[in-house]
Amino acid sequence: MAINPNTDFSSGAVLTAAQQNRFPRGVMAFGQASTTSNITLTETTQITASAFTAVANRYYRITYFEPAAAPAAGASSLINLFIKNGATQLQTASVQNTGATQAANGMTVQLITTFSAGSVTLTARASGTVGSFLFRATGQLAQLTVEDIGPS
């Protein structure tokens, strides 16, 4: 991954379009969920981010955050979180519970990638052991955020 940072600016210099295009463009897509979701072995969509138009040769940081992921109590129960572009898996993270009690922990899945130019709709998905859940409430929102962080 090549990096194309901006230049140093000095007083009186002319700001060019090429320099402007090297700045990050900020949040490109966003989605959130506020209700608890029960997990099953079947992968299900948790959040769909708003569609955005990707620009080729730019980096995008994608962050999927769950405030409280609780694998079922018992040995070898787990939750898998995925970031997907259509059917293509871009990134995954898992949490496993090997204890007799059920404990909830926040989880974050993050990826920096590029896309081909065009419309992109990303989803946050989850699967895991039956009895597991993703706890959400007011002040504990699950979020999927896509940020343009600059040129590749």
N, C-alpha and C positions, 0 to 999 in steps of 0.2 A: 504494500500500500504506500504509494508515494504521497507525500504531503506537499501542499502548495500554499505556504503561509503568505500573509500579506507583507508588505514592505514597511519600513519605518517612515513616518511622515515628518516633514519639517515645515516650519512656518514659511508661507509664501509659495510652497510647491503646488503644482496643479494635480488635483485628484482625478484620476482617469477612470473610465468605465471598467477597465480590467481590474483595477484595484478595488473598486466598489463591489465587483462580482466575487471577490475573494472573501468578503464578509459573510458570516453565518446569516441565515435567513430566519432562524427561530423555529417556533412550533409550526409544523406543517399539518399534523393530524392529531386528534385526541379523542379518547373515549373513556368512560368510567362506569363503574357498577357500584351500587350501594346496598344490594340485598345479598344475604348469605346464599352460597351455592353448595349443594351436596355433591360430592364427587363419586363417580362410578368408574368402572373399568373402561367404559366407552369415553373417548375423548370428546369433550363438548366445548363449544364456543362460550367464553366468559365475557369478552368485550370485543366489539368491532370498532376500530378507529374510523373516523371520517375519511373518505377517499381524498387523496391528494395527487397532484401531478408532479411526478419525479422528474428531475433534470439529470441527464446523464453526466457522469464524471463529478458527482457531488457526494459527500459523505452524509449519511443519515444515522443519527443515534436513536435507537428504538429501546424504550424502557417499559417493561410490564412489571407493575408493583402490586402485590397482594399484602394487605395489612396483617392478616392472621391466617396462616395455612395450618390446619390441624389434621395430621394423619391419624387414622383410627388407632385406638389403643391396641397394643399387642405387637408381637414380633413381626418384623418385616412389612409393616404397613407403610405406604408412601403416597406422595402427591407429586405428579409431574406437571410442570408448567411449560408451555410452548409459545413461541412467537412464530406465526405463519403468514406467508404471502400466498393466498389461495391454498393449494394442497402442499406447497413447498415449505418444509420446516426450516426456519432460519436459525433458531436458537432454542435451547431447552435448559431447564434446571429441575432438580428433584430434591425433595426432603423426605427423609425416612425416619420412622419412629420404631425403636426397638424396645421400648419400655412398656410397662403394664398400664400406664396412664396416658391420657391424650393431652398433649401440650401444643399450643398454637404459637407459631413464630412468623414474623414477616418474611416475605420472599420477594426477591427482585431478579428478573431476567433482563439482561441488557446486551445489546449488539450494536456494533458500528459497521455499516455496510454501504454499498452503492446499489443503485437500481438502473435498469434501462429507462430511457425517457418514456413517459406515459403515465397513465392512471394506475395507482397502487392503492389497494385496500388491505390493511393488515388486521389480523385477528390474534387475540390472546386466548389460548385454549388450555384445558386442564383435563387430567385423568388421574386415576389412582385407585387405591384400595377402597372398597365399599365401606362406608362409615366415616370416611374422611370428609372434611368440608373446608370451605373458604369463608371465613367469617368477615362480614362487612356490615357497616352501620353508618349513621351520621357521624362524621368525623373520622371514619375508618373506611375510606373509599379505595376500591381497586382502580388502578389507572393504567392506560396504555397511551404512551406519548411518543410521537415521532418528531424529531428535531433535525433541521438542516444545520450541520455544523461547519460547512465550508467545502471548498473544491478538493477533489482528489488529485 
